Amino acid sequence: MSMDADAFERLVVDELDALPDDMVDGIENVVFLVQDRPSDGSLDLLGEYDGVALTERDRYGFGEMPDRIVLYREPLLAICDDERQLRDEVHITLVHEIAHYYGIDDEELHELGWA
């Protein structure tokens, strides 16, 4: 599947807006980004959380750089056949990375059916 960067970013914003309020209301100092691929150039990683999970924070406050949730456009497009499937994968990836922000690891996500 193919989709230009602007259309993909709009789709990500739509899916982010569609997430339940109780999932996103507690998110503070996090920036959501779209990049073409991970720095290693692979198509293996769909998204990543770069930051300190809420459960790991000791002191956190004013002046801290924002955490980042990055979705990778090309890997997501590579696994999808149509826009409906892409929306589903973007939704799952957003939930997965937001869960890491809240301190939920991959093992627990797998048990919950989100990995």
C-alpha positions as CSV (number, residue, x, y, z in Angstrom):
1,M,0.0,0.0,0.0
2,S,1.2,3.5,-0.6
3,M,0.2,6.9,1.0
4,D,2.0,10.2,1.0
5,A,3.4,11.6,4.2
6,D,0.7,14.3,4.7
7,A,-2.2,11.8,4.2
8,F,-0.5,9.4,6.6
9,E,-0.1,12.0,9.2
10,R,-3.7,13.0,8.9
11,L,-4.7,9.4,9.4
12,V,-2.6,9.1,12.5
13,V,-4.2,12.3,14.0
14,D,-7.6,10.9,13.2
15,E,-6.8,7.6,15.0
16,L,-5.3,9.5,17.9
17,D,-8.4,11.6,18.2
18,A,-10.5,8.4,18.2
19,L,-8.8,6.9,21.2
20,P,-10.8,6.8,24.4
21,D,-10.5,9.9,26.6
22,D,-9.5,7.9,29.7
23,M,-6.5,6.6,27.7
24,V,-5.2,10.0,26.5
25,D,-6.4,12.4,29.3
26,G,-3.5,11.4,31.6
27,I,-0.8,11.9,28.9
28,E,1.5,14.9,29.7
29,N,4.6,16.2,28.0
30,V,4.5,13.7,25.2
31,V,4.9,14.5,21.5
32,F,3.5,12.2,18.8
33,L,5.7,12.0,15.7
34,V,5.6,10.3,12.3
35,Q,8.8,9.3,10.6
36,D,9.4,7.3,7.5
37,R,11.5,4.5,9.1
38,P,13.5,3.8,12.3
39,S,17.1,5.1,12.3
40,D,18.4,1.6,11.3
41,G,16.3,1.8,8.1
42,S,14.5,-1.4,8.8
43,L,10.8,-2.2,8.2
44,D,10.6,-4.3,11.4
45,L,9.5,-1.6,13.9
46,L,6.0,0.0,13.6
47,G,6.4,2.5,16.4
48,E,8.3,3.2,19.6
49,Y,8.0,5.0,22.9
50,D,11.1,7.1,23.8
51,G,10.9,8.3,27.3
52,V,10.5,7.4,30.9
53,A,7.4,5.5,31.8
54,L,5.2,7.0,34.5
55,T,5.9,4.0,36.7
56,E,9.7,4.7,36.5
57,R,9.7,8.4,37.2
58,D,11.2,9.7,40.3
59,R,11.2,13.4,39.9
60,Y,9.7,14.8,36.7
61,G,8.6,18.4,36.1
62,F,9.3,21.7,34.6
63,G,12.0,21.8,32.0
64,E,12.0,18.1,31.1
65,M,12.2,17.3,27.4
66,P,9.0,15.7,26.2
67,D,8.7,11.9,25.8
68,R,8.2,10.8,22.2
69,I,5.9,8.4,20.6
70,V,6.9,7.7,17.0
71,L,5.0,5.9,14.3
72,Y,6.9,4.7,11.3
73,R,5.0,5.2,8.1
74,E,6.8,2.9,5.7
75,P,6.8,-0.2,8.0
76,L,3.1,0.3,8.7
77,L,2.3,0.8,5.0
78,A,4.3,-2.4,4.2
79,I,2.1,-4.6,6.3
80,C,-1.3,-3.2,5.1
81,D,-3.4,-4.0,2.0
82,D,-5.9,-1.1,2.3
83,E,-6.7,1.9,4.4
84,R,-9.0,0.1,6.8
85,Q,-6.2,-2.3,7.7
86,L,-3.8,0.6,8.0
87,R,-6.2,2.4,10.4
88,D,-6.4,-0.7,12.5
89,E,-2.6,-1.1,12.6
90,V,-2.1,2.6,13.5
91,H,-4.7,2.3,16.3
92,I,-3.0,-0.8,17.7
93,T,0.4,0.8,17.5
94,L,-0.8,3.9,19.2
95,V,-2.4,1.9,22.0
96,H,0.8,-0.2,22.3
97,E,3.1,2.8,22.6
98,I,0.8,4.7,24.9
99,A,0.7,1.6,27.2
100,H,4.5,1.8,27.4
101,Y,4.1,5.5,28.6
102,Y,1.9,4.1,31.4
103,G,4.5,1.5,32.3
104,I,2.9,-1.6,30.7
105,D,5.6,-3.8,29.2
106,D,5.5,-6.0,26.1
107,E,4.8,-9.1,28.1
108,E,1.8,-7.6,29.8
109,L,0.6,-6.1,26.4
110,H,0.9,-9.6,24.9
111,E,-1.3,-11.0,27.7
112,L,-3.8,-8.3,27.0
113,G,-3.8,-9.0,23.3
114,W,-2.1,-5.7,22.3
115,A,1.3,-7.0,21.2
